[in-house]
Amino acid sequence: MRAKPDTRYTGRPLIALLEMFVLEYIGELDPKRRALAQKLVHSTWGKGNWLEVTRKQLKIKEGIGDYLKKKWRENLVIAREKNLSLTPNDFAVAIVDANWSQHIDPSV
């Protein structure tokens, strides 16, 4: 079950970081949030490319970027075929919820 939007990130900054991680890989992260992600990663884990530092720190497999881009394109096609709307943020939330949020907070 997904947390309410107003409580989704409370005490869980890693959820927000992972959503920005997904958005960056699919080419949809705005510059302001990219700067925030970079600052958060650098202050927590050290300097370097924030995507690579995050991937390595969280032990996310190499190739995740290609996988996320592929899934984004596939899900856009499915959404269009079903006459549904799929925003980049909806996609990022779904990916994080399906793959990582249960490891961050078991109550999600």
C-alpha positions in Angstrom: 0.0 0.0 0.0 1.4 3.4 -1.0 1.8 6.1 1.7 -0.3 9.2 1.5 1.5 11.9 -0.5 1.8 14.2 2.5 3.6 11.5 4.5 5.4 9.6 1.8 8.7 11.2 2.5 8.5 12.0 6.2 11.6 10.5 7.8 12.4 8.7 4.5 14.7 10.9 2.4 16.0 7.8 0.6 12.6 7.3 -1.1 12.8 10.8 -2.6 16.4 10.2 -3.6 15.5 7.0 -5.4 12.6 8.7 -7.2 15.1 11.3 -8.4 17.4 8.5 -9.4 14.7 7.0 -11.6 13.7 10.4 -13.1 17.3 11.2 -13.9 17.8 8.0 -15.8 14.6 8.5 -17.9 15.6 12.1 -18.7 12.9 13.7 -16.6 14.6 15.2 -13.6 14.5 18.9 -13.4 17.7 20.9 -12.7 16.6 22.0 -9.2 15.9 18.5 -8.0 19.1 17.2 -9.7 21.1 19.8 -7.7 19.3 18.6 -4.5 20.1 15.0 -5.2 23.7 15.8 -5.9 24.0 17.8 -2.7 22.3 15.0 -0.7 24.5 12.3 -2.1 27.8 14.3 -1.8 27.1 15.2 1.8 26.1 11.6 2.7 28.4 9.4 0.7 31.0 11.6 -0.8 31.9 13.2 -4.2 31.5 11.8 -7.6 28.7 11.3 -10.1 25.7 11.2 -7.9 24.0 8.4 -9.9 27.0 6.2 -9.7 27.6 6.9 -6.1 24.0 6.1 -5.3 24.0 3.0 -7.3 27.2 1.7 -5.7 26.1 2.6 -2.1 22.8 0.9 -2.5 24.2 -2.0 -4.4 22.0 -1.5 -7.5 23.2 -3.4 -10.5 25.0 -1.8 -13.4 22.8 -1.4 -16.4 19.9 0.0 -14.3 19.8 3.1 -16.4 19.2 1.2 -19.6 16.6 -1.0 -17.8 14.7 2.0 -16.5 14.7 3.8 -19.9 13.4 0.6 -21.5 10.6 0.2 -18.9 9.7 3.9 -19.2 9.2 3.6 -23.0 7.3 0.3 -22.7 5.0 1.7 -20.0 4.3 4.8 -22.1 3.2 2.6 -25.0 1.0 0.6 -22.7 -0.5 3.7 -21.2 -1.3 5.2 -24.6 -2.8 1.9 -25.8 -5.1 1.9 -22.8 -5.8 5.7 -23.2 -4.2 6.3 -19.7 -2.0 9.0 -18.5 1.5 8.1 -17.2 3.6 11.0 -15.8 7.3 10.6 -15.2 6.7 11.0 -11.5 4.0 8.3 -11.5 6.5 6.0 -13.1 9.2 6.8 -10.6 6.9 6.3 -7.6 5.8 2.9 -9.0 9.4 1.8 -9.7 10.5 2.8 -6.2 7.5 1.2 -4.5 7.9 -2.0 -6.5 11.6 -2.4 -6.0 13.0 -0.5 -3.0 10.5 1.1 -0.6 9.7 -2.2 1.2 13.4 -2.4 2.2 13.4 1.1 3.5 10.2 1.0 5.6 8.3 -2.2 6.0 5.1 -0.4 6.7 4.9 0.9 3.1 
